[in-house]
Amino acid sequence: MRYKRVVISRLGGPEVLEVREEELPEPGLGEMRVRIVATGVSLPDLMMREGVHPEAPRPPFTPGWDLVGMVDKLGVGASTVEPGQMVAALPVWGANAEFICLPQEELVPVPAGLDPAEALVMVFNYVTAYQMMRRTARVKPGQRVLIHAAAGGIGTALLQLGGLVDLEMYGTASAGKHELVSSLGGTPIDYHNVDFVEAIRRLTDDGVDVVFDGICSTDYLRRSFKSLRPGGKVVAYGGTSMLRAGRLASGGRHRRLRRLQGLATIGGPMAASYLLPGNKRITTYSIQWLKRFRPAWYREDLIALLELLRQGKIKPIIAERIPLDEVARAHELLGRGAVTGKIVLLCNTYSPRQ
């Protein structure tokens, strides 16, 4: 039996994405084979494709951070989940495929009856938002937060989760996305035409308690820091400023240098924040590193989010459901910044168990 998977054989733009057919993989010792139903396309996938993400393996490789699917076959020694059970996983790469083999401890059961595409949005986007709020910033009810790219996949997750704990929320977004930000409980700020620092000062007098900054350019970090009230914190993540229209800003040159520059862009301001008055800080968040060092936290947080989804307390925004064969179009859409919410790739048909 053959299956399809996306392959990046060389670094570059969406044109380097190929969909190949290969022989079905067999699960190894302690592994389970998963028949993937839904997998995502996120900005870190674009950074991996361009070769500037620290987690990017050497080509050829299959991209895809997150997946939801059905357990298809058990390897020797695997027994924690039965075949047919819906599961979720965050392998970081390899998920843009119809099948994948993973260690059984990587798989988290998904409650019956959930839409696989909606469950998928929990795996990367909502866990990122949830952990930044709960584990990194440790937000408290009534605090003020500023969310950059508030209409994006992680931005909308932050707004929904922030609403559950009664945060006072502000979000940068283009004018066409202000209605969405408002509907999710945030006060929109048009970053194209307004200095968000001035807007925050006008709206709050003394600033916000937390800024969630996924842009991470030197300018954004500086201005995010200026938006804080005394004792506040900037949570830096993502680093999408290395891309322009979804592609490497240097046009494919100096990838290694761009990685180092990305680290320095965050590291310098973070160190400087400890020397400045006001007890304000810049800190970082990385979903893959926290998952490596605290795997129980990741599992606990994903289970909690899937339960919130089951209860209808959160409703993820899916920008578009796109067939796996059209993965290049998905990358183009995300790179243009025209996406509201999360792009989901559909790999196999799904019929709920009766």
BELQUI-V904461 format. One record per backbone hydrogen bond with DSSP energy under -1.0 kcal/mol. NH is the residue of the N-H (numbers start at 0). CO is the residue of the C=O. If there is no record, write none. Layout:
nh=[NH	NH]
co=[CO	CO]
This chain:
nh=[2	4	5	6	7	11	15	16	17	19	21	23	29	30	31	32	33	34	35	36	37	38	39	40	44	45	46	47	48	49	51	55	60	66	67	68	69	70	71	72	74	77	83	84	86	87	88	91	92	93	94	95	96	97	99	101	103	105	106	107	109	113	118	119	120	121	122	125	126	127	128	129	130	131	132	133	134	135	136	138	141	142	144	145	146	147	149	151	155	157	158	159	160	161	162	165	166	167	169	170	171	172	176	177	180	181	182	183	184	185	186	188	190	193	198	199	200	201	202	203	204	205	207	208	209	210	211	212	220	221	222	223	224	225	226	227	228	230	231	232	233	234	235	236	238	239	240	241	242	243	246	248	250	257	258	259	260	261	262	263	264	265	266	267	269	270	271	272	273	274	280	282	284	289	290	291	292	293	297	298	299	300	301	302	303	304	305	306	307	308	309	310	311	312	318	321	323	325	326	329	330	331	332	333	334	335	336	337	340	341	343	344	345	346]
co=[21	19	95	17	60	48	12	13	6	4	2	0	75	27	101	72	99	69	97	67	67	344	65	342	41	41	42	43	44	45	46	52	7	88	37	86	34	84	32	32	30	74	70	81	68	107	66	64	90	61	63	62	94	3	33	31	29	102	103	87	85	110	114	115	116	118	119	120	121	123	124	125	126	127	128	129	130	130	131	132	165	139	167	209	169	211	171	148	151	153	154	155	156	157	158	162	161	142	144	186	146	188	173	174	176	177	178	179	181	180	168	170	188	189	194	195	196	197	198	199	200	203	226	143	143	232	145	234	216	217	218	219	220	221	222	224	207	277	228	208	280	210	282	212	236	213	214	238	239	246	243	241	247	253	254	255	256	257	258	259	260	261	262	263	265	266	267	268	270	271	231	233	235	285	286	287	288	289	293	294	295	296	297	298	299	300	301	302	303	304	305	306	308	307	341	343	345	322	323	325	326	327	328	329	330	331	333	332	150	316	319	38	321	36]
